[in-house]
Structures are given as structure tokens and as C-alpha cells.
Amino acid sequence: MMASLTSECRMKVGWLAIIAFACMFFFPFGCQGKGSSGAGGSTSYDKDDKGLLWIMVDGKYGFIDANGTVVIKPQYTMYCYFTEGLAIVHTGEFSDLKVRIIDQSGKTVIDPAVAGPKFIGAGNFHEGLACVVFADKNENHISHSAKLKYGFINTDGKLVIQANYDQAEDFSEGLAAIKLSDKWGFINKNGRVVVKPKYDSLRDFSDGLAAVRLEGLWGYIDKQGNTVIAHKYSAARPFENGKAEVGVGGRKPQAGNYLIGEKYGLINKKGEFVIKPLYDLIGSKNSDGQLAVSLDGNWGLVDKTGKTVIAHKYSRAYPATEGLISVVIGGHPGSGGKFGFIDEKGNYVIEPKYERAHPFHEGLAAVKLNGKWGFIDKSDKVVISFQYTFAFSFSKGIAPVTVESNGLTPFGGKQGYIDTSGNWIWKPTR
């Protein structure tokens, strides 16, 4: 599969315990993005609309505001971020989790243990509805053996789409992916099937089209289920601003489901290539359409027309943020490669010397040197000293940092929040 396809945070409510646990650490301001249905490195995070940040104290999760004031006291075993003013939280032990839905004051607004449909897991609200999961009568929590069915509730907790599905995804552009008898299709907000379940896998609607896979090949359909781009791709991403990343060619090895020899490019809504499928991998892109691509094992950048703007000579490259491009030389990220920053002409502004680095946000970049993370400005001046075992980028003046973790991920460490001067908004706890 295309490398960037695997980076999406998927909200499979059937495995909520696993997904939410990962989301709590990798997305400190909440689970980011919507998934692709099997039905198929973000480093900066936006807070929810009231600016709430999660904290952990004595193993329980709660929320603070941007000033470090506790808004919702730590009491939850798990949480997922606020969407449309509501958040899914869990109490109890992992072997017997109880779900409820709270508002941004911490008030419980939907509790299936008290009233309404007795769902045992839920996804976030999107377009006024949340996917919920039910188990058979002998189960009161999600487990590997539970027989699960999926439906949707509204913000009043009313079951508005019956739990008739083997799996379901969040609503996007008025439609939600559903699975029946191992095939995927789409329903509307009235619960009516508008695209018959016949696809092996699919992705959410975006820009009016959805990528769908049939008999091993991907194509695109419209909201009436009409095929508008034929099934001829080995991989496909959702459309964004009229373009979509696709893979062609490739062959399966003797073992495994991945493909060898795929090449990737971008198509428009007519199925025409706007960037030819020349590349081994396609990475991230920025708001200007600048795209990181790998050619013969070397990374560079192309613009939205496919023109090379940064030569393919790096172990890794990332599109420009705030005028600077992060590049890696001498090995892969995390395996001996060194991070530095170049300008958009390819000249080094910050020499490659860092073990890890995140892109610049709000004038600062989180970088790792000698096993510790700190923050530098665009002149390579150390603004916040190297003292953290992990650090994320700044968003709206706040960055999550950890201490006492393994330095590769935030797992196992204490997390706190700092401002752009390095002052604690919330000292690390766990």
C-alpha cells in the first residue's frame, strides 16, 4: 500500500479500547482525522473548540483549559476527544469498560447504563450522529468473542439508525460506510442504503467521491453508487482539492498482502494523471500542494503540477512549513539519519545534526539531540533546552511534552504542557 495510506487514525468503535488508548498518546488534543474502512506523522495537534487538553493523574484522565485549570477532574479510564461539543469517555477496568458521553463541562449527557439504548462502545460525533456498538445479550463490554452490531445515535442519545450492521464508520458528506456479510456499502442519515454493500473495502466520501475496492482493484464512485473512475488502481486515497493519490502496477510476493513495485501519482476527477505514477512512495503534502515523493529510494519534493522543486537526494524529506523544509541525510529517521532544514532553494539553513525533528510551527521546531528533545528557532538558536524524552509541536502556544518515557514515543512517560517560553502550563503527571 501507499505509505501515506497507513498513517490515518482509524475510528473502529468495535476495537475502541485499542484505538482510544493509542489516540490518547499520539493525539493529545484528540483523535485526529477519520479513517478508511478495511474498509481499506502528524506532529502538531489542534485542541477542541473549547481548548481542552487531556491530563492523566494517578492513572485517570481528565481535562484542563489552556491556562492549566482543571475543568473536568481526572476520573476516566479512557477518553476520546471532543467533537461537536461531546466526548466519549470510559470508566471501570479495561476488562469491563463502561461507556458514557459527556459535554465540555464534564456533565454526563448520555449514559447507556441509566437510560436509552444499551450500547457498549461509541465513536465520536460527526454531522450530528455517532456510531455505537451493541453486543449480544451475554456480553456487557467489548471483547474479542463478542458478536457486535453497529448503529447510530443522535446527540440526545436516541438510536436513529438501528444496529443492523456488522461494522460501520463515521458520517462524511452525509453518508456512512457500513458492512454486511463481509461487504461494504453506504447509508444516508435516514438509514437508507444508497450504495449496496458489494465492495471489499472502501474509504470515506471526500470531494463528492469515494474510493472503493472490488476484486483487488480500486476505483471511485459518486454518491449514487455510479462508478466514475474505473477500478484499475492497486491503491487509492480520498480526493482532496480535486486530486487523489493512487498506485498502479506491482506484484504480490509469495507471502503477505503488500505489493512490490507499485508506482504512485495523482489523478484528477476525470481519472487523468496530473502527476505521473513515477514514484516509489508518496509522503505528506502541505497547503500549497507541495508533495514529498521518493524516486529510486531518494526523497525530494514536487509541486502540485509534478515539477521537481527539491532534488531527490535525501534519505527523507518533508514539505515546507513556515518557509523551511525538513530533510534527513545519512540514513532513515530513527536509524542513524540526521535531520536539518533547508530553504525552498535547497540551501541549508540549519545543518543536519539532529536525531529527530518535527516541522516548524509557530516559529519553533521540536528537535532531539543526544537523546533529549528541546525547541529551536529558525536561526537554530535553542529556545527551550533539551530536557524532554518526547516533544510535540506547538499549537496555539501550547506543546505537549513528556518526561520519563522511552524517547521514541510518549508511552509510559509523564506528560505535561509548556508554553513557548518553556514554562509549565501543566507539570508532568501520569
C-alpha positions as CSV (number, residue, x, y, z in Angstrom):
1,M,0.0,0.0,0.0
2,M,0.9,3.6,-0.4
3,A,3.0,4.7,2.7
4,S,0.8,7.7,3.5
5,L,-2.3,5.5,3.4
6,T,-1.2,3.8,6.6
7,S,-0.9,6.9,8.7
8,E,-4.6,7.6,9.1
9,C,-6.1,7.3,12.5
10,R,-9.0,4.9,12.2
11,M,-12.0,5.1,14.5
12,K,-13.2,1.5,14.6
13,V,-15.5,1.5,17.5
14,G,-15.5,-2.3,17.7
15,W,-11.9,-2.1,18.9
16,L,-12.4,1.2,20.8
17,A,-10.2,0.1,23.7
18,I,-7.2,-0.3,21.4
19,I,-7.8,2.7,19.2
20,A,-8.6,5.2,22.1
21,F,-5.6,4.1,24.0
22,A,-3.3,5.0,21.1
23,C,-5.2,8.2,20.4
24,M,-4.7,9.4,24.0
25,F,-1.0,9.4,23.5
26,F,-0.4,10.2,19.8
27,F,-3.2,12.8,19.6
28,P,-3.0,14.8,22.9
29,F,-5.7,17.2,21.7
30,G,-7.8,14.3,20.5
31,C,-8.0,11.5,18.0
32,Q,-7.2,13.1,14.6
33,G,-8.9,12.5,11.3
34,K,-11.3,10.0,10.0
35,G,-10.4,6.5,8.9
36,S,-10.5,4.3,5.9
37,S,-12.6,1.2,6.1
38,G,-10.9,-2.1,5.9
39,A,-13.0,-0.6,4.6
40,G,-9.1,-0.1,3.4
41,G,3.4,11.6,11.1
42,S,1.4,14.1,12.4
43,T,3.3,16.2,14.9
44,S,1.1,19.2,15.6
45,Y,-2.4,19.0,17.1
46,D,-5.4,21.3,17.4
47,K,-7.3,21.5,20.6
48,D,-11.0,21.0,20.6
49,D,-13.2,24.1,20.3
50,K,-13.0,25.0,23.9
51,G,-9.3,24.4,24.1
52,L,-9.4,21.5,26.4
53,L,-6.3,19.3,27.0
54,W,-6.2,15.9,28.5
55,I,-4.2,15.1,31.6
56,M,-3.6,11.9,33.5
57,V,-3.3,11.8,37.3
58,D,-3.0,8.5,39.2
59,G,-3.9,6.6,36.0
60,K,-7.1,8.5,35.4
61,Y,-7.9,11.0,32.6
62,G,-9.4,14.4,32.9
63,F,-9.2,17.8,31.1
64,I,-7.6,21.2,31.7
65,D,-8.0,24.5,29.9
66,A,-5.2,26.4,28.2
67,N,-4.3,28.1,31.5
68,G,-3.8,24.8,33.3
69,T,-7.0,25.0,35.3
70,V,-8.8,21.6,35.8
71,V,-12.1,21.7,34.0
72,I,-13.0,18.0,34.3
73,K,-11.3,16.2,37.1
74,P,-9.3,13.0,36.3
75,Q,-11.7,10.1,36.6
76,Y,-11.8,8.2,33.3
77,T,-10.0,5.1,32.3
78,M,-10.1,6.2,28.7
79,Y,-11.3,9.1,26.6
80,C,-11.6,10.3,23.0
81,Y,-11.5,13.9,22.0
82,F,-14.4,16.3,21.9
83,T,-16.3,16.6,18.6
84,E,-19.4,18.8,18.2
85,G,-19.2,19.6,22.0
86,L,-19.3,15.9,23.2
87,A,-16.7,13.3,24.1
88,I,-16.8,9.6,24.6
89,V,-15.3,8.5,27.9
90,H,-14.9,5.2,29.7
91,T,-14.9,4.2,33.4
92,G,-14.0,0.9,35.0
93,E,-11.3,-1.6,34.3
94,F,-10.1,-2.4,30.8
95,S,-11.7,-5.8,31.1
96,D,-15.1,-4.3,31.9
97,L,-15.2,-0.8,30.4
98,K,-18.4,1.3,30.8
99,V,-19.0,4.0,28.2
100,R,-20.7,7.3,28.6
101,I,-20.8,10.7,26.7
102,I,-20.0,14.0,28.4
103,D,-20.2,17.6,27.5
104,Q,-17.3,20.1,27.9
105,S,-18.3,20.9,31.4
106,G,-17.9,17.2,32.3
107,K,-21.7,16.7,32.7
108,T,-22.8,13.2,31.6
109,V,-25.4,13.8,28.8
110,I,-25.8,10.2,27.5
111,D,-25.3,7.1,29.8
112,P,-26.5,3.8,28.4
113,A,-26.3,2.3,31.8
114,V,-29.1,4.7,33.0
115,A,-31.4,5.3,30.1
116,G,-31.7,4.8,26.3
117,P,-30.1,2.2,24.1
118,K,-27.7,-0.1,25.8
119,F,-24.6,0.4,23.6
120,I,-21.2,-0.7,24.9
121,G,-19.0,1.4,22.7
122,A,-19.2,4.6,20.7
123,G,-17.3,6.6,18.2
124,N,-17.1,10.4,18.1
125,F,-20.0,12.6,16.8
126,H,-19.8,13.6,13.2
127,E,-22.5,15.5,11.4
128,G,-24.8,15.1,14.4
129,L,-24.5,11.3,14.7
130,A,-22.2,8.9,16.5
131,C,-21.6,5.3,15.6
132,V,-22.4,2.9,18.5
133,V,-21.8,-0.7,19.1
134,F,-24.0,-3.4,20.7
135,A,-23.1,-6.9,21.9
136,D,-25.3,-9.9,22.2
137,K,-27.3,-10.4,25.4
138,N,-24.5,-12.3,27.1
139,E,-21.9,-9.5,26.7
140,N,-21.8,-6.2,28.6
141,H,-18.5,-5.0,27.2
142,I,-16.4,-5.2,24.0
143,S,-14.3,-8.4,23.8
144,H,-12.8,-10.5,21.0
145,S,-15.6,-13.0,21.4
146,A,-18.5,-10.6,21.4
147,K,-20.9,-10.6,18.5
148,L,-21.1,-7.0,17.6
149,K,-23.7,-4.9,15.7
150,Y,-23.5,-1.2,14.8
151,G,-26.0,1.6,14.6
152,F,-26.1,5.4,15.2
153,I,-27.4,7.7,17.9
154,N,-28.1,11.4,17.8
155,T,-26.9,14.0,20.3
156,D,-30.0,13.2,22.5
157,G,-28.9,9.6,22.8
158,K,-31.7,8.3,20.6
159,L,-31.0,5.4,18.4
160,V,-31.9,6.9,15.0
161,I,-30.3,4.2,12.8
162,Q,-30.9,0.6,14.0
163,A,-27.9,-1.6,14.9
164,N,-28.2,-3.9,11.8
165,Y,-24.6,-3.7,10.6
166,D,-21.5,-5.8,11.2
167,Q,-19.4,-2.7,11.2
168,A,-19.8,1.0,10.5
169,E,-17.8,4.2,10.1
170,D,-18.4,7.9,10.9
171,F,-20.6,10.0,8.6
172,S,-18.8,12.1,6.0
173,E,-20.6,14.3,3.5
174,G,-23.9,12.9,4.6
175,L,-23.0,9.2,4.1
176,A,-21.6,6.5,6.3
177,A,-19.8,3.3,5.3
178,I,-21.4,0.1,6.6
179,K,-20.5,-3.6,6.4
180,L,-22.8,-6.5,5.9
181,S,-21.8,-10.1,5.1
182,D,-18.2,-9.0,4.6
183,K,-19.1,-6.4,2.0
184,W,-19.1,-2.6,2.3
185,G,-21.6,0.0,1.1
186,F,-23.0,3.3,2.3
187,I,-26.2,4.5,4.1
188,N,-27.6,8.0,4.4
189,K,-28.7,9.7,7.7
190,N,-32.2,8.2,7.4
191,G,-30.6,4.7,7.5
192,R,-31.4,4.0,3.9
193,V,-28.8,2.0,1.9
194,V,-27.8,4.3,-1.0
195,V,-24.8,2.2,-2.2
196,K,-25.4,-1.5,-2.0
197,P,-22.8,-3.4,0.1
198,K,-20.6,-5.1,-2.6
199,Y,-17.2,-3.7,-2.1
200,D,-14.2,-5.5,-0.4
201,S,-13.1,-2.2,1.2
202,L,-13.6,1.5,0.8
203,R,-12.8,5.0,2.1
204,D,-15.0,7.9,3.2
205,F,-16.6,10.3,0.7
206,S,-14.4,13.3,0.1
207,D,-14.9,15.9,-2.6
208,G,-18.1,14.1,-3.6
209,L,-16.3,10.8,-4.4
210,A,-15.3,7.6,-2.5
211,A,-12.5,5.2,-3.3
212,V,-13.8,1.6,-3.4
213,R,-12.1,-1.7,-4.0
214,L,-13.6,-4.5,-6.0
215,E,-11.8,-7.7,-7.0
216,G,-8.5,-6.4,-5.8
217,L,-8.6,-3.0,-7.7
218,W,-9.6,0.5,-6.6
219,G,-11.8,2.9,-8.4
220,Y,-14.1,5.8,-7.4
221,I,-17.9,6.1,-7.1
222,D,-20.3,9.0,-6.7
223,K,-23.0,9.3,-4.0
224,Q,-25.4,7.4,-6.2
225,G,-23.0,4.5,-6.4
226,N,-22.1,5.1,-10.0
227,T,-18.6,4.2,-11.0
228,V,-17.0,7.5,-12.2
229,I,-13.3,6.3,-12.3
230,A,-12.8,2.7,-13.3
231,H,-11.3,0.1,-11.0
232,K,-7.7,0.0,-12.2
233,Y,-5.6,1.1,-9.3
234,S,-3.7,-1.0,-6.8
235,A,-4.1,1.7,-4.1
236,A,-6.2,4.8,-3.7
237,R,-6.7,7.7,-1.3
238,P,-9.6,10.0,-0.9
239,F,-9.9,13.1,-3.1
240,E,-8.7,16.4,-1.7
241,N,-9.0,19.7,-3.6
242,G,-9.8,17.8,-6.7
243,K,-6.8,15.4,-6.6
244,A,-6.2,11.9,-5.2
245,E,-3.1,9.7,-4.7
246,V,-3.2,6.4,-6.5
247,G,-0.9,3.4,-7.0
248,V,-0.5,1.3,-10.2
249,G,1.2,-1.9,-11.1
250,G,3.0,-4.0,-8.5
251,R,3.0,-7.7,-7.8
252,K,2.3,-9.8,-4.7
253,P,5.2,-11.6,-3.1
254,Q,4.8,-15.3,-2.2
255,A,3.8,-14.3,1.3
256,G,2.0,-11.1,2.6
257,N,-0.7,-8.8,1.2
258,Y,1.6,-5.9,0.3
259,L,2.7,-5.2,-3.3
260,I,6.2,-5.0,-4.7
261,G,7.0,-2.5,-7.5
262,E,3.9,-0.2,-7.2
263,K,4.3,3.3,-8.5
264,Y,2.3,6.3,-7.3
265,G,1.0,9.5,-8.7
266,L,-2.0,11.9,-8.5
267,I,-5.2,11.9,-10.6
268,N,-8.0,14.4,-11.1
269,K,-11.7,13.6,-11.0
270,K,-11.6,12.6,-14.6
271,G,-9.1,9.9,-13.8
272,E,-6.4,11.7,-15.6
273,F,-2.9,11.8,-14.1
274,V,-1.9,15.3,-13.1
275,I,1.3,13.8,-11.5
276,K,2.5,10.8,-13.4
277,P,2.9,7.5,-11.4
278,L,6.7,7.6,-11.3
279,Y,7.3,7.4,-7.5
280,D,8.1,4.6,-5.2
281,L,6.3,6.3,-2.3
282,I,4.3,9.4,-1.7
283,G,4.6,11.1,1.6
284,S,2.9,14.2,3.2
285,K,1.9,17.4,1.5
286,N,1.4,21.0,2.6
287,S,-1.3,23.5,2.0
288,D,0.4,24.8,-1.2
289,G,0.2,21.3,-2.7
290,Q,4.0,20.6,-2.3
291,L,4.4,16.9,-2.1
292,A,7.2,14.7,-0.6
293,V,8.0,11.8,-3.0
294,S,10.5,9.0,-3.2
295,L,12.3,8.2,-6.5
296,D,14.7,5.3,-6.7
297,G,15.0,5.3,-2.9
298,N,15.8,9.1,-2.6
299,W,13.3,11.7,-1.4
300,G,12.6,15.1,-2.8
301,L,9.7,17.5,-3.3
302,V,7.4,18.2,-6.3
303,D,4.9,21.0,-6.7
304,K,1.2,20.5,-7.5
305,T,2.0,20.1,-11.2
306,G,4.6,17.4,-10.6
307,K,7.6,19.7,-11.2
308,T,10.6,18.8,-9.0
309,V,11.3,21.7,-6.7
310,I,13.7,20.0,-4.3
311,A,16.1,17.4,-5.9
312,H,15.7,13.7,-4.9
313,K,18.8,13.2,-2.9
314,Y,17.7,12.9,0.7
315,S,17.0,9.9,3.0
316,R,13.7,11.6,3.8
317,A,12.1,15.0,3.0
318,Y,9.0,16.8,4.3
319,P,7.1,19.6,2.6
320,A,7.8,23.2,3.7
321,T,6.2,24.6,6.8
322,E,6.7,28.3,7.6
323,G,9.3,28.5,4.8
324,L,11.6,25.7,5.9
325,I,11.9,22.1,4.7
326,S,12.9,19.3,7.0
327,V,15.3,16.8,5.4
328,V,17.2,13.7,6.6
329,I,20.6,12.6,5.3
330,G,22.9,9.6,6.2
331,G,20.2,7.1,7.0
332,H,16.5,6.7,7.7
333,P,14.7,8.7,10.5
334,G,15.4,7.0,13.8
335,S,18.1,4.7,12.3
336,G,21.1,7.0,12.1
337,G,19.8,9.7,9.8
338,K,20.4,13.3,10.8
339,F,17.7,16.0,10.5
340,G,18.3,19.5,9.2
341,F,16.3,22.3,7.5
342,I,16.7,23.8,4.0
343,D,15.1,26.7,2.4
344,E,12.9,26.4,-0.7
345,K,16.0,26.8,-3.0
346,G,17.6,23.8,-1.3
347,N,20.2,25.8,0.7
348,Y,20.9,24.6,4.3
349,V,19.6,27.0,6.9
350,I,20.1,24.5,9.8
351,E,22.8,21.9,9.2
352,P,21.7,18.2,9.6
353,K,22.7,17.3,13.2
354,Y,19.5,16.3,15.0
355,E,18.4,12.8,15.7
356,R,14.8,13.7,15.2
357,A,12.9,16.8,14.3
358,H,9.3,18.0,13.8
359,P,8.4,20.7,11.3
360,F,8.3,24.3,12.4
361,H,5.1,25.5,14.0
362,E,4.6,29.0,15.4
363,G,8.3,29.8,14.8
364,L,9.7,26.8,16.7
365,A,10.6,23.2,15.9
366,A,10.9,20.3,18.4
367,V,14.2,18.6,17.8
368,K,16.1,15.8,19.5
369,L,19.8,15.9,20.3
370,N,21.8,13.5,22.5
371,G,18.7,11.6,23.4
372,K,16.7,14.6,24.6
373,W,14.1,16.9,23.0
374,G,14.0,20.7,23.0
375,F,13.0,23.5,20.8
376,I,14.9,25.7,18.4
377,D,14.0,28.8,16.4
378,K,14.7,29.3,12.7
379,S,18.2,30.6,13.3
380,D,19.0,27.3,15.1
381,K,19.0,29.1,18.5
382,V,18.0,26.8,21.4
383,V,14.9,28.5,22.8
384,I,13.8,25.7,25.2
385,S,16.6,23.5,26.4
386,F,17.0,19.8,25.7
387,Q,15.3,18.2,28.6
388,Y,12.3,16.1,27.5
389,T,12.1,12.5,26.5
390,F,9.5,13.3,23.8
391,A,8.0,16.5,22.5
392,F,5.3,17.5,20.1
393,S,5.0,20.7,18.0
394,F,3.3,23.9,19.3
395,S,-0.3,24.6,18.6
396,K,-1.9,27.8,19.7
397,G,1.0,28.5,22.0
398,I,1.0,25.1,23.8
399,A,3.1,22.0,23.3
400,P,2.7,18.6,24.9
401,V,6.0,17.1,26.3
402,T,6.9,14.0,28.2
403,V,9.5,13.0,30.7
404,E,10.5,9.5,31.8
405,S,9.3,7.9,28.6
406,N,11.5,5.8,26.3
407,G,12.2,8.8,24.0
408,L,10.8,7.1,20.9
409,T,7.1,7.6,21.8
410,P,5.2,9.2,24.7
411,F,4.2,5.8,26.0
412,G,5.0,5.1,29.6
413,G,6.1,8.7,30.4
414,K,4.6,11.5,32.4
415,Q,3.0,14.2,30.2
416,G,2.8,17.9,30.7
417,Y,2.2,21.0,28.7
418,I,4.5,24.0,28.1
419,D,4.2,27.5,26.6
420,T,6.6,28.9,24.0
421,S,8.9,30.1,26.8
422,G,9.2,26.7,28.2
423,N,7.1,27.5,31.3
424,W,4.8,24.7,32.6
425,I,1.1,25.1,32.0
426,W,0.7,21.6,33.5
427,K,3.6,19.8,35.1
428,P,4.1,16.2,34.0
429,T,1.8,13.6,35.7
430,R,0.6,10.2,34.9
